[in-house]
Amino acid sequence: EYTVIAEISVAKINPLADLNKVCMIGCGVSTGWGAVMNNCNMEPGSTVAVWGLGAVGLSVIQGAKIRGASKIYAIDINEGKFEIARKFGADVCYKPTPEKDGKTFLLEN
């Protein structure tokens, strides 16, 4: 099978790279990081809240940190993702509860 795409959409990949991991760069990383860098006009010193800590959410955190966010909140129902979120630059991680959802938590903090 063949397809035609713009040259800018092509990236050379080391033949030894694990394609199951490399594919995340072309989707999750470019979506999350690209949104912060190119679309949302985030200014240094901004406070950022990220819902969902999958590939896209973690990449948003990374981009926000690079752009100089003063505080980054990471919100997810899976506390197992908090450690890596902190490594990517999250300052505060929160697991929503029926008593206090993410929005309420942010408004109180």
RAURTA-V640217 format. One record per residue. RES is the residue in three letters. SS is DSSP state (H for helix, E for strand, - for the rest). OMEGA is omega as a letter, one per 30 degrees, with the letter a starting at -180 (none if undefined). NEAR is the number of other ideal C-beta (glycine too) atoms within 12 Angstrom. Layout:
BEGIN
res=RES ss=SS omega=OMEGA near=NEAR
res=RES ss=SS omega=OMEGA near=NEAR
END
This chain:
BEGIN
res=GLU ss=- omega=a near=3
res=TYR ss=- omega=l near=4
res=THR ss=- omega=l near=7
res=VAL ss=- omega=l near=8
res=ILE ss=- omega=l near=10
res=ALA ss=- omega=a near=7
res=GLU ss=H omega=a near=8
res=ILE ss=H omega=a near=7
res=SER ss=H omega=a near=10
res=VAL ss=- omega=l near=11
res=ALA ss=- omega=l near=15
res=LYS ss=- omega=a near=8
res=ILE ss=- omega=l near=14
res=ASN ss=- omega=a near=11
res=PRO ss=- omega=l near=8
res=LEU ss=- omega=a near=8
res=ALA ss=- omega=l near=15
res=ASP ss=- omega=a near=12
res=LEU ss=H omega=l near=13
res=ASN ss=H omega=l near=8
res=LYS ss=H omega=a near=16
res=VAL ss=H omega=a near=19
res=CYS ss=H omega=l near=16
res=MET ss=H omega=l near=21
res=ILE ss=H omega=a near=22
res=GLY ss=H omega=a near=21
res=CYS ss=H omega=a near=17
res=GLY ss=H omega=a near=25
res=VAL ss=H omega=a near=28
res=SER ss=H omega=l near=26
res=THR ss=H omega=a near=24
res=GLY ss=H omega=a near=34
res=TRP ss=H omega=l near=32
res=GLY ss=H omega=l near=20
res=ALA ss=H omega=a near=25
res=VAL ss=H omega=a near=35
res=MET ss=H omega=a near=22
res=ASN ss=H omega=a near=14
res=ASN ss=H omega=a near=15
res=CYS ss=- omega=l near=19
res=ASN ss=- omega=l near=11
res=MET ss=- omega=l near=27
res=GLU ss=- omega=l near=14
res=PRO ss=- omega=a near=15
res=GLY ss=- omega=l near=12
res=SER ss=- omega=l near=20
res=THR ss=E omega=a near=19
res=VAL ss=E omega=l near=37
res=ALA ss=E omega=a near=31
res=VAL ss=E omega=l near=41
res=TRP ss=E omega=l near=27
res=GLY ss=- omega=a near=24
res=LEU ss=- omega=l near=38
res=GLY ss=- omega=a near=25
res=ALA ss=H omega=a near=25
res=VAL ss=H omega=a near=26
res=GLY ss=H omega=l near=37
res=LEU ss=H omega=l near=35
res=SER ss=H omega=l near=33
res=VAL ss=H omega=l near=41
res=ILE ss=H omega=a near=44
res=GLN ss=H omega=l near=34
res=GLY ss=H omega=l near=33
res=ALA ss=H omega=l near=37
res=LYS ss=H omega=l near=31
res=ILE ss=H omega=a near=20
res=ARG ss=- omega=l near=26
res=GLY ss=- omega=l near=19
res=ALA ss=- omega=a near=30
res=SER ss=- omega=l near=18
res=LYS ss=E omega=l near=21
res=ILE ss=E omega=l near=35
res=TYR ss=E omega=l near=36
res=ALA ss=E omega=a near=42
res=ILE ss=E omega=l near=34
res=ASP ss=- omega=l near=29
res=ILE ss=- omega=a near=20
res=ASN ss=- omega=a near=19
res=GLU ss=H omega=l near=18
res=GLY ss=H omega=l near=12
res=LYS ss=H omega=a near=27
res=PHE ss=H omega=a near=26
res=GLU ss=H omega=a near=16
res=ILE ss=H omega=l near=23
res=ALA ss=H omega=l near=36
res=ARG ss=H omega=l near=21
res=LYS ss=H omega=l near=16
res=PHE ss=H omega=l near=34
res=GLY ss=- omega=l near=32
res=ALA ss=- omega=l near=31
res=ASP ss=- omega=a near=23
res=VAL ss=E omega=l near=27
res=CYS ss=E omega=a near=34
res=TYR ss=E omega=l near=31
res=LYS ss=- omega=l near=24
res=PRO ss=- omega=l near=23
res=THR ss=- omega=l near=13
res=PRO ss=- omega=a near=8
res=GLU ss=- omega=a near=9
res=LYS ss=- omega=l near=16
res=ASP ss=- omega=a near=17
res=GLY ss=H omega=a near=25
res=LYS ss=H omega=l near=15
res=THR ss=H omega=l near=15
res=PHE ss=H omega=a near=21
res=LEU ss=H omega=a near=22
res=LEU ss=H omega=l near=11
res=GLU ss=H omega=a near=13
res=ASN ss=- omega=none near=17
END
